[in-house]
């Protein structure tokens, strides 16, 4: 399956709002776009140029799902993927469901939230991680800031369900940001939180996923009468459910901007769930890109917003399920 992403390279986007005196110390090239579609794809060529000095990078999937750390395969996935444990543990018949019932009890008695106190991260050493990434030859590295499970790995004001307040009670993203930059690597954050809307069965009343007390983790309840086809796997059938609410999408956008403002990542990756984000919010990102161009111009850079083939500056390319813009700016 072709992944769709939003990638910002070299400097952050709207983070300039927090530092009017900040000025880039190297040439600037920002790219916002979809996965390249072939050798002649303009976005693909731009991405290759933008990362040609950092061909190898590492980003880590590490979170609450690392507690069960089930070695079972996800039925629909080509490899074992514990990040989908919280999805499969509520789906009868899956290997993760069977493992969960045998090891922890029925999910109606032991839900995903109950793993959080067990996620203590007592051996987590961000400097050790960064040193390992550097020794491996990585030029950029970083964590998944939030996976589909709804648990934030940074100190966020938009949810109580995060590593800074629960579990480790540490700002994992912030700690890795400092450690990775200290190793002279570019810092990456991956955000997969768009999929949270579809990730949990809100229609299963016996599960904690339908309890409004836990909506900050499991997402806003919707489709209470939905009857999924359990023979489907992954994102199959998600289009049948209600589209994300305005509140969900505003929070999705706010979290992304918060990560940029607090940690100024050199690279920001959005997972395939971006294709499910409503058009308005993709345009909001494009508007944010234009805002950045204006800021770059004000601090002495020659910057402009360049549409890629088939798109206009004021629109997005729905066929590619992503915003396709490139922002290019000369160095000081």
C-alpha positions as CSV (number, residue, x, y, z in Angstrom):
1,X,0.0,0.0,0.0
2,X,1.4,3.4,-1.0
3,X,1.9,5.6,2.1
4,X,0.8,9.2,2.0
5,X,2.7,11.7,4.0
6,X,3.4,15.3,4.9
7,X,7.1,15.9,5.0
8,X,8.9,19.0,6.1
9,X,12.6,19.1,5.7
10,X,15.4,21.1,7.2
11,X,13.4,23.6,9.2
12,X,10.0,23.6,10.9
13,X,6.9,25.2,9.6
14,X,4.7,27.3,11.8
15,X,7.2,27.1,14.7
16,X,8.5,30.6,13.7
17,X,5.5,31.9,15.7
18,X,7.4,31.1,18.8
19,X,10.7,32.8,17.9
20,X,10.5,36.0,15.9
21,X,14.3,36.4,16.1
22,X,15.1,32.9,14.8
23,X,16.9,32.7,11.5
24,X,17.9,29.6,9.6
25,X,21.6,28.9,9.5
26,X,21.5,26.8,6.3
27,X,19.7,26.7,3.0
28,X,16.0,26.1,3.4
29,X,13.9,23.7,1.4
30,X,10.5,22.6,2.7
31,X,8.5,20.0,1.0
32,X,4.8,19.2,1.7
33,X,3.6,16.4,-0.5
34,X,2.6,12.8,-1.2
35,X,4.6,9.7,-1.7
36,X,6.4,9.8,-5.0
37,X,4.6,8.1,-7.8
38,X,7.6,7.3,-10.0
39,X,11.0,8.4,-11.3
40,X,9.5,11.3,-13.1
41,X,7.5,12.6,-10.2
42,X,8.6,16.1,-9.3
43,X,7.9,15.7,-5.6
44,X,9.9,12.5,-5.6
45,X,12.9,14.2,-7.2
46,X,12.7,17.0,-4.7
47,X,12.5,14.6,-1.8
48,X,15.6,12.8,-3.0
49,X,17.5,16.1,-3.3
50,X,16.4,17.2,0.2
51,X,17.6,14.0,1.8
52,X,20.5,13.1,-0.4
53,X,22.9,13.9,2.5
54,X,21.0,11.8,4.9
55,X,20.1,8.6,3.1
56,X,19.7,6.6,6.2
57,X,17.5,7.5,9.2
58,X,15.7,5.8,12.0
59,X,12.3,6.5,13.6
60,X,11.1,4.4,16.5
61,X,7.7,2.9,17.2
62,X,7.7,2.8,21.0
63,X,4.8,3.3,23.2
64,X,2.1,1.7,25.4
65,X,1.8,-1.2,22.9
66,X,5.4,-2.1,23.7
67,X,4.2,-3.5,27.0
68,X,2.3,-6.5,25.6
69,X,4.9,-6.7,22.8
70,X,3.1,-9.6,21.3
71,X,5.1,-11.4,18.7
72,X,2.0,-12.6,16.9
73,X,1.4,-11.4,13.3
74,X,-1.3,-9.0,12.4
75,X,-3.5,-11.1,10.2
76,X,-3.6,-8.7,7.3
77,X,-0.1,-7.3,7.6
78,X,3.0,-8.7,5.8
79,X,5.0,-8.7,9.1
80,X,4.6,-8.8,12.8
81,X,3.5,-5.3,14.0
82,X,2.8,-4.8,17.6
83,X,1.7,-1.2,17.0
84,X,-1.7,-2.6,15.9
85,X,-2.1,-4.6,19.1
86,X,-4.6,-2.2,20.5
87,X,-6.7,-2.5,17.3
88,X,-6.6,-6.3,17.1
89,X,-7.0,-7.0,20.9
90,X,-10.6,-5.9,20.6
91,X,-11.3,-8.0,17.4
92,X,-12.4,-11.5,18.2
93,X,-10.6,-14.1,16.2
94,X,-7.3,-12.3,15.7
95,X,-4.1,-13.7,17.1
96,X,-3.7,-10.6,19.3
97,X,-7.2,-11.0,20.7
98,X,-6.5,-14.6,21.6
99,X,-3.1,-13.7,23.1
100,X,-4.7,-10.9,25.1
101,X,-7.5,-13.1,26.6
102,X,-5.0,-15.8,27.6
103,X,-2.4,-13.4,29.0
104,X,-4.3,-10.5,30.5
105,X,-8.0,-11.5,30.4
106,X,-10.9,-10.5,28.3
107,X,-10.7,-7.0,26.9
108,X,-13.9,-6.1,28.7
109,X,-12.0,-6.7,31.9
110,X,-8.6,-5.5,30.9
111,X,-8.6,-2.8,28.2
112,X,-5.7,-1.1,26.4
113,X,-5.7,1.8,29.0
114,X,-4.8,-0.7,31.7
115,X,-1.3,-1.1,30.1
116,X,-0.4,2.5,30.7
117,X,0.7,2.1,34.4
118,X,2.9,-0.8,33.2
119,X,4.6,1.5,30.7
120,X,7.2,2.8,33.1
121,X,10.1,3.2,30.7
122,X,12.5,2.9,33.7
123,X,15.4,1.8,31.4
124,X,14.8,4.5,28.8
125,X,18.0,6.5,28.2
126,X,17.6,9.0,25.3
127,X,21.3,9.6,25.1
128,X,22.0,5.9,24.7
129,X,19.4,5.7,22.0
130,X,20.9,8.7,20.1
131,X,24.4,7.3,20.4
132,X,23.2,4.0,18.9
133,X,21.5,5.8,16.0
134,X,24.7,7.8,15.3
135,X,26.9,4.7,15.4
136,X,24.5,2.9,13.0
137,X,25.1,5.7,10.5
138,X,21.8,7.5,10.7
139,X,21.7,11.1,9.7
140,X,18.2,11.7,11.1
141,X,16.2,10.0,13.8
142,X,13.3,10.4,16.1
143,X,10.2,8.9,17.7
144,X,6.6,8.4,16.7
145,X,5.0,11.2,18.6
146,X,1.6,9.6,18.6
147,X,0.5,6.4,17.0
148,X,-3.1,5.4,16.2
149,X,-3.6,4.4,19.8
150,X,-4.1,8.0,21.0
151,X,-1.3,8.1,23.6
152,X,1.0,11.2,23.1
153,X,4.7,10.7,23.7
154,X,5.3,14.5,24.3
155,X,4.2,17.0,26.9
156,X,0.9,18.1,25.3
157,X,-1.8,20.4,26.5
158,X,-4.4,18.8,24.3
159,X,-4.7,15.5,26.2
160,X,-4.1,14.0,29.6
161,X,-3.3,10.7,27.9
162,X,0.3,11.1,27.4
163,X,3.8,10.1,28.6
164,X,4.4,13.3,30.4
165,X,1.4,12.8,32.8
166,X,1.0,9.0,32.8
167,X,3.2,6.0,32.5
168,X,6.8,7.2,32.3
169,X,5.8,10.7,33.3
170,X,8.5,12.0,31.0
171,X,8.5,14.0,27.8
172,X,9.9,11.3,25.6
173,X,9.8,13.5,22.4
174,X,11.6,16.4,24.1
175,X,14.2,14.1,25.7
176,X,15.0,12.5,22.3
177,X,15.0,15.8,20.6
178,X,17.8,17.1,22.7
179,X,19.8,13.8,22.6
180,X,19.5,13.5,18.9
181,X,20.5,17.0,18.2
182,X,23.4,16.6,20.6
183,X,24.6,13.9,18.2
184,X,24.5,16.4,15.3
185,X,21.6,14.5,13.6
186,X,18.4,15.9,12.1
187,X,15.4,15.4,14.3
188,X,12.3,13.6,13.0
189,X,8.8,13.2,14.6
190,X,6.2,10.9,13.1
191,X,2.5,11.6,13.8
192,X,0.1,8.8,13.0
193,X,-2.8,10.2,15.1
194,X,-5.3,10.7,12.2
195,X,-6.2,7.0,12.3
196,X,-7.3,7.2,15.9
197,X,-10.8,8.1,14.8
198,X,-11.3,4.5,13.3
199,X,-8.9,2.6,15.5
200,X,-11.2,1.4,18.3
201,X,-14.7,-0.2,18.4
202,X,-16.8,2.5,19.9
203,X,-19.9,0.4,19.1
204,X,-18.9,-2.4,21.5
205,X,-20.6,-1.3,24.7
206,X,-18.9,-4.0,26.8
207,X,-15.5,-2.5,26.1
208,X,-13.9,0.6,27.6
209,X,-13.5,2.0,24.1
210,X,-17.1,3.2,24.3
211,X,-16.8,4.8,27.7
212,X,-16.8,8.6,27.4
213,X,-14.4,8.8,30.4
214,X,-11.7,7.5,28.1
215,X,-12.5,9.4,25.0
216,X,-9.2,11.3,25.3
217,X,-7.4,8.0,24.5
218,X,-9.9,6.0,22.4
219,X,-11.3,9.0,20.6
220,X,-14.7,10.5,20.3
221,X,-17.4,7.8,20.2
222,X,-19.2,7.5,16.9
223,X,-21.2,5.0,14.8
224,X,-22.8,3.3,17.8
225,X,-24.7,0.9,15.6
226,X,-21.9,0.0,13.2
227,X,-21.5,-3.7,12.5
228,X,-18.1,-4.3,11.0
229,X,-17.2,-7.2,8.8
230,X,-14.5,-9.0,10.8
231,X,-13.1,-10.7,7.8
232,X,-11.8,-7.3,6.8
233,X,-8.4,-6.2,8.0
234,X,-6.5,-3.0,8.4
235,X,-8.3,0.1,7.1
236,X,-10.8,-1.9,5.0
237,X,-14.3,-0.6,5.8
238,X,-13.2,2.6,7.4
239,X,-14.8,4.6,4.7
240,X,-18.2,3.1,5.8
241,X,-18.0,4.9,9.1
242,X,-18.8,8.5,9.9
243,X,-16.2,11.0,8.8
244,X,-14.1,12.7,11.6
245,X,-15.9,15.5,13.5
246,X,-14.7,19.1,13.5
247,X,-13.5,18.7,17.1
248,X,-11.4,15.7,16.2
249,X,-9.8,17.4,13.2
250,X,-9.1,20.6,15.1
251,X,-7.4,18.6,17.8
252,X,-5.5,16.6,15.1
253,X,-4.2,19.9,13.6
254,X,-3.5,21.5,17.0
255,X,-1.3,18.6,18.1
256,X,0.7,18.7,14.9
257,X,1.3,22.4,15.3
258,X,2.2,22.0,19.0
259,X,4.9,19.5,18.1
260,X,6.3,21.9,15.6
261,X,6.2,24.8,18.0
262,X,7.7,22.9,21.0
263,X,10.3,20.8,19.3
264,X,11.0,22.3,15.8
265,X,11.5,19.0,14.1
266,X,13.6,18.9,10.9
267,X,11.4,16.3,9.5
268,X,7.7,15.7,10.2
269,X,6.1,12.5,8.8
270,X,2.3,11.9,8.7
271,X,1.2,8.3,8.1
272,X,-1.4,7.0,5.6
273,X,-4.3,8.3,7.7
274,X,-3.8,11.7,6.1
275,X,-5.9,10.5,3.2
276,X,-8.9,10.4,5.6
277,X,-8.4,14.0,6.8
278,X,-11.1,16.3,5.3
279,X,-10.1,18.6,2.6
280,X,-10.5,21.8,4.7
281,X,-7.8,20.7,7.0
282,X,-5.4,19.9,4.2
283,X,-6.0,23.4,2.9
284,X,-5.3,24.7,6.4
285,X,-1.9,23.1,6.2
286,X,-1.4,24.8,2.8
287,X,-2.3,28.1,4.4
288,X,0.2,27.4,7.1
289,X,2.8,26.9,4.4
290,X,2.0,30.2,2.9
291,X,2.2,31.8,6.3
292,X,5.7,30.3,6.6
293,X,6.7,31.8,3.3
294,X,5.6,35.2,4.4
295,X,7.7,34.8,7.6
296,X,10.8,33.7,5.7
297,X,10.4,36.7,3.4
298,X,10.2,39.1,6.4
299,X,13.5,37.7,7.9
300,X,15.4,38.3,4.7
301,X,14.9,35.1,2.6
302,X,13.7,35.0,-1.0
303,X,10.9,32.5,-0.7
304,X,7.9,31.5,-2.7
305,X,5.2,28.8,-2.8
306,X,5.5,26.6,-5.8
307,X,2.6,24.4,-6.9
308,X,3.5,20.9,-8.3
309,X,2.1,19.7,-11.6
310,X,-1.7,19.2,-11.6
311,X,-2.3,21.4,-8.5
312,X,-2.9,25.0,-7.9
313,X,-1.6,27.0,-4.9
314,X,-5.1,27.3,-3.6
315,X,-6.1,23.7,-3.9
316,X,-5.0,20.2,-3.0
317,X,-4.8,17.0,-5.1
318,X,-7.5,14.8,-3.9
319,X,-6.4,12.0,-6.3
320,X,-3.1,11.7,-4.4
321,X,-4.8,12.0,-1.0
322,X,-2.4,14.6,0.1
323,X,-1.4,18.2,-0.1
324,X,1.2,18.6,-2.9
325,X,3.1,21.8,-2.5
326,X,6.7,22.6,-2.4
327,X,8.1,25.6,-0.6
328,X,11.5,26.7,-1.9
329,X,13.6,29.4,-0.4
330,X,17.2,30.6,-1.0
331,X,19.7,30.8,1.8
332,X,20.5,34.2,3.4
